[in-house]
Amino acid sequence: MTEMQKSLAVFAGSTAPALAEEIATCLGTTLGNVKLEKFSNGEIYARYLESVRGADVFIVQSTSTQNVNEAIMELLIMADAAKRASARTVSAVVPCYGYARQDRKAAAREPITAKLVANLMTVAGITRVITIDLHQGQIQGFFDNPVDHLTALPIFADYFRKKGLDMERVCVVSPDVGRAKAAKKLSDMLGTDLAIMHKGRPEHNKAEITALIGNVDGKICIVNDDMIDTAGTLCAAVATLKEKGAEKVYVCASHPVFSGPAYERLEKSQIDEVVVCNTIHVPPERQTGKITVISVAPLLSRAIRNVYNNGSVAELFDPEFML
């Protein structure tokens, strides 16, 4: 009896068609054919228009978008359809993981939505998750299945090296204590100084900068964060850095959520450039002026290829392999 041939099938959800297309191109394949529609009451319908029996299915879908609830539900439905069509494995390629900010009970009677979403994905039949820069690394532990937690830090480091900045004058800035470890990794990659800001939250979805640890006077600052939502806190942080004598301020963030007045705030801010990844789609008309988008498709395609070929993914998520 001959060994059964493995097959790779990549499908795009509705939130990341351009990124999925780029990933498929990097893999030397084409996107699979899937029908995604809605019933008149808004319920989501999905049907694969080609056989996925015995295939290793990879579904590309960012779930932290403007329609986060629909994005998550669509991913679950696509996974369920693939499982019921006898796919060998179902991997969710989730460049940006939705509901990640509620990863613990910070106050009484709060939910832990990051765990809830992990449970939903597991029940839907997802056997592996590939994601980039989770809000907190411990979210990996919410899954009993494998999670490949990639990082965009090396991509940012390479981008800023190519800008020709004077690294002796560059200072990587963490916008809060929780992001300090990631900022330290970026500063190690670039060989620069490190500064850490502290922020408090006087009310839900609002934050204010209360302290700055480190010297930024005369420095070229690179503020690193995992996401930019409304950009209110970020713009306040940049204003603080300018008050402390920073010469230039660049910002890099993996996930451009850009909700509410984010675009207008960034345009009016003292930021010199905002560098983000395409984990969430940024309209082309917004990719002008201060906003620069760099692609994570090569990173995700390498992860998919290594997973499919049973290769190591460690070098893609551990920056120590890249130093």
C-alpha positions, -999 to +999 in steps of 0.1 A: +000+000+000+014+034-010+017+062+016-011+088+012+001+121-003-002+151+019-018+182+005-017+219+015-048+241+012-048+278+021-081+296+024-089+333+031-115+346+054-131+379+046-109+401+068-075+393+052-079+384+015-049+405+003-026+391+030-038+356+023-031+360-014+004+372-006+010+343+017-002+318-010+021+335-035+051+331-011+042+294-007+040+290-045+004+280-045-030+296-050-058+303-025-085+277-022-121+283-034-145+290-005-179+305-006-187+330+021-221+346+023-246+359+048-283+351+053-307+380+054-306+381+092-268+383+093-259+347+099-227+336+082-226+308+056-195+290+044-189+262+019-157+249+004-160+246-033-132+221-036-124+189-018-104+193+015-106+156+025-073+146+040-058+180+034-039+202+059-061+233+058-048+267+068-074+295+072-061+330+072-083+353+092-075+383+115-101+385+143-093+419+158-109+441+132-137+467+132-161+438+129-144+416+155-174+395+164-182+386+128-146+379+121-144+354+149-177+337+140-167+334+104-134+317+114-153+292+136-178+284+109-150+279+083-132+256+107-163+236+114-170+232+077-134+220+071-136+195+100-169+181+087-154+179+052-128+155+066-098+178+065-067+161+081-058+192+102-073+227+105-049+254+113-060+290+120-036+316+108-047+345+129-023+375+124-041+395+150-059+376+178-092+393+189-103+398+225-067+393+237-067+424+259-090+407+284-065+380+294-070+380+332-095+392+358-082+427+366-113+434+387-142+414+402-168+398+380-149+404+347-146+378+319-114+363+305-123+366+268-089+355+255-095+321+271-132+321+259-121+326+223-094+299+226-121+274+238-144+283+209-116+278+184-108+244+199-144+232+199-148+244+163-121+219+153-090+241+150-059+220+157-032+246+156-030+284+158-004+306+141-004+342+153+018+372+157+026+393+188-002+383+212-011+410+237+003+387+264+024+356+258+005+336+284-025+334+261-007+305+244-014+285+276-052+290+271-049+264+242-044+227+247-034+225+210-001+239+196+003+277+192+030+292+171+035+326+185+055+346+160+070+381+164+073+410+141+102+425+161+129+413+137+110+429+108+109+462+126+146+460+135+155+454+099+133+483+088+149+508+112+184+496+104+178+503+067+166+538+075+202+546+084+195+560+118+224+569+141+219+539+165+241+556+192+213+582+195+184+559+192+163+549+222+136+522+221+107+532+243+081+508+259+048+526+263+040+507+295+056+482+319+038+452+303+056+459+270+090+464+285+103+428+278+094+431+240+110+466+239+142+452+255+144+426+228+140+452+201+167+474+217+190+444+219+185+437+182+193+473+173+220+478+200+203+509+215+192+524+248+159+515+265+133+537+282+101+526+299+069+546+304+042+539+330+006+545+323-025+544+345-061+538+335-085+562+352-114+547+333-122+520+307-104+524+273-086+555+285-050+558+298-026+585+308+012+585+311+023+589+347+061+583+346+091+579+323+121+558+333+152+566+312+168+595+294+153+605+260+168+641+258+182+646+223+174+610+214+157+595+184+129+575+200+112+543+187+081+535+206+072+499+203+037+485+210+016+454+201-013+474+187-026+509+180-064+512+187-077+548+191-041+562+193-051+584+222-026+569+247+001+567+220-002+604+211+000+613+248+031+592+251+047+609+221+039+643+236+055+633+268+087+622+250+088+655+231+084+674+264+114+654+278+136+665+248+132+637+223+144+649+188+123+625+167+097+599+176+090+569+155+063+544+164+061+507+154+032+484+162+023+450+149-015+455+147-031+486+132-065+484+147-070+521+140-105+525+154-125+558+160-104+589+156-071+571+153-061+583+118-069+619+126-050+618+159-019+602+142-019+628+114-021+657+139+004+642+163+042+649+167+050+614+154+075+614+126+064+580+112+041+551+122+053+517+110+027+489+112+023+454+098-005+443+075-020+419+101-051+441+098-059+457+065-051+494+062-069+511+033-044+522+005-056+558+008-045+558+045-010+545+036+003+580+030+020+606+050+030+592+084+017+556+081+040+529+066+028+493+062+052+464+060+042+429+052+042+398+075+033+375+046+069+361+042+070+354+080+036+336+080+043+317+048+076+304+064+057+293+095+030+275+074+057+258+052+076+246+083+044+234+100+033+215+069+067+199+064+071+191+102+100+215+104+111+238+133+093+271+138+114+281+168+136+305+147+105+324+137+092+332+172+124+333+194+144+365+187+175+349+202+177+327+171+180+359+150+204+380+170 
